[in-house]
Every structure is written in structure tokens, then in C-alpha cells.
Amino acid sequence: MIHERTMILLFAGIMTSVSWGQLPLEKKPDMSTEATKVETPQEAANSGATQPAPEIPAEILTIGAVGAKFDKLDGICSTWNIGCPTAGDTITRDEGGVRSWFAHYNIGFIGIGTANFGYNFLQAPQNPQVYNDEKPNWSEGTHLWMTYNIPSKKMQFVVGGSWLASNYTGIGGPNALRPNSAYLYQSLLDGKLSYTIGYESNDATVYGGYIAGDIATGTMGVNAVIPYELGMGFTPFLAPTFTVKYSLKSGPYAIAAVQRSIDPRGSQVNISRDPWGFRLFPHGEGALYMPEIGYKKSATPGGKETWLRITGFYNSSHYQDYSSPQNVLTGVKGHNGAASVVFERQITQSDKYLPYRGIYWTATGQWAAPDFNVYHQYYQFALYEIGLLRKRPLDVAILNVNRTQFSRTALNTFEQLPHSLGSQMGVPVYDDSTAASLTYGYHVRSGTILSGELSYTKHPTSSPRLDNPLIGVVQLMFYF
């Protein structure tokens, strides 16, 4: 199910939804690199080759050419651990020379806009609404980032803002205009070492929790919320952050990040406690430590993509201890922890000149401390193909299956608490949720992606027990 990533949390009986849509942008070919260089007909003849000249669509060549000119100025791509929009695949590109004018002053920009509509085909909705798209829901978001670059020091200053609106604020929070970033990035040691310091969300910098490793394709499933349950920042809910990354061209990398924790109770609470996101430590919020080790190799001609990442989460904030009703009644609290393992592998390459095209699989396992978290375990498996249709090299098709295990420890405690505390005493609960979805992202034109998804969920909430929904979602995404 789709909607802005802001739709999280995190209590028994609440589901979440997030953005998805297109292909992994980092898999688009960089036409300026040797990895995607192909022989001209004359070179093929001189080398004795008999294969015909490659047929690379003009749209792909344009994306690569424009991207090679401007992407280093766009800033956010430097810090993200996943694919991000390229200037070549935007509506504006360099129309009227606007990007060139900014680039003359070492300024770059990139923008993302989304519009979503979701509808439940099966279940009569509850009143009040319990989860996203239970009733017909719409949402829209606009995000803009601008950078000032100092090439001689390989340094970038990044600032940005977001506008969010939805007709269901139960999870996504009130309509809001907020900053989404204000940080300094610098690359050292010929690109091997980099650091970021300032205010930033981290779900694109650490963890990489997106199918196909890209923000446009969305998260790994409707209940993939354990990192956010641990307090990780998400656009536009930024937090003070310091991140260091060391990577080798051969594939291995390591990340160490520390971030002031986001309140895990959701968007509305964060806005009320910290309207602009710049408070250093709102009362009760500690530090979130996120170490990650991984191995990442992008697709090349004859070389298939591989990405393994193992991420830890430790939060020094004081989380409620749900191990017993007595602990809840007396306010016993403790520190929180979780772990995530994600593996992604390309199975086939259907186009030797566009090596990102082909079938991939990805699997995820996440575990959180059952005494402090309602969402206790999460498992996901997905198959996706980029360029499923021969003449549609930028489309993506995704089949995703995932399962969530709610904490039986927490549910037992909720069942025993007095009704005056809002518990579900005596009310039957589900301790798991399983969902399956089919998604197709259609690359309409440069910077425009139209996506459709159909998903079926068994046990959409832990409590109350509701019928299983079949939800359809349509999303239109723009890059500018």
C-alpha cells in the first residue's frame, strides 16, 4: 500500500503505507562511464565482431547525458545509500537553461512530487478509520532539495523542504510544511571516506529499506516499520545526525551513524513536540546509534547486481517496558534495540547493453526487542523485473510477500491492562499479519511515473480483528 513514508506508526491496531512507483534509478546506465561503454559499428568491424550495433533508446541516452552534466551538483545523491532521482530523468531537465544557470554558481536542485489514491474493494470501513486506505484515501507530497557545492574541497551544503497533505491524518499527521534537510557533506580520500553532519532524515542514508534499492519503488511492505519503531528519521522528519561512511570500489562498505531519536509514536506527536525539527533533544528523546556493514556491486555488462546490508539499531531513549502490566502501570522503561538483514541479487540480464534490465530477488529479516516493541519480527521476499516489456526499459514489475509478527509479550500485557488505559482487555487479537502485492510502474515520459498496485492483507490490524482487505492504489510521481 502506498502513501508518503511519513505514514508510520506504531501501536497495536495500526498499519502503515508508503511511496513506491518506478525503477531503481541507480540502475539506470551512466552513459559517461566505462561500465556502459559499447562498441561503435566501426570498432566492432575492426575487432572482428559480427554483432549489430547496440540499440539503446534515445530516452536512455538523454537521461545519461543530462545526468552526467548535473547529478554531481544535486547533493542528495551523495549521501543516499540508495538510488535517487537523476537530473536526466526529470520533467524540467535543463529547459530554458535553468539548471545550467544554477550550475554556473555551483548550485544544484532536485524535486519530487507524488499524488496517491487508495481504495478498499472488500471491507466495509470502520468508524473511526483504523488503517491507511481502509476508506478512500488521498495524499500528496512535494519535496525539494538545493545544494551549494565547493568542488575544490568536494564539499556540499544541502537544504530542503517538504509539503505533505492527506485526507487521513490518523497516521500521517496533520498537513504540514517542514524543512527536510540542512547538512554539510564532504568526500575524502578519493571518495572512499565521507561524512555528513547536520539535520537529516536517515532512511535513505542507512538501512536502504526500499524494494530495488530505490525511493521510487517504495518500502519492503506495509508493515516494514521496525527501523522507525526504533526512532530512525524519515522525510520530512529530520533530526541532528552525524554519519561516516567508508567504502571500497570492490564492494565492501561500512557506515556509522548517530542520530537524535525521532519519537516513535508518529507524525502528529513529532510535529507537536518539535514543529520545525531543529530542537536538539526534545524532552525524553535520546540518541539512536546505527552501525551498518555491507557489500554492494551495481550491474555491469556481464556482472549482476548484488547488495547485502546488515544494520543494527540501539536507542538510548526511555521506551515503555511491556513485559508485564505492572511495568506499564509503574512506568518502567528501558533502552531499545533491533537488527535488520537485507539481501538483493540480480538473477538475469535481459539486455547486455543495459545491464540493469532483468529479474531480481530480495529478502529481508528484521527483529526488535519484544519487551519494548509492538512490531517484533518482519520477513519479506520480493521478485521484480526492470524492463519486463522489450520496448519499456524503464518500467518495473514487482511481486512482494511479507509477514509481520507482533510481540506476544506486548499483546498479553495490553489484554490485561484496565480499560481506563485504553487497553483491549478481553478482546481477541491477532499476533501476525501477512500481505501480498502486485505493482507495475509505467515510465510515462521523462520525470513522470504512473504506478498501480493491488494488495491483499490477512489480518490488517492486531486489534480490533477486521476482515481482510483488497486494496488498490494509484500513484503519479514527478521528478523536477
Summary of the structure (lengths in Angstrom):
residues: 480
radius of gyration: 22.5
end to end distance: 24.4
largest distance: 83.1
contacts: 1763
relative contact order: 0.17
helix: 19%
strand: 42%
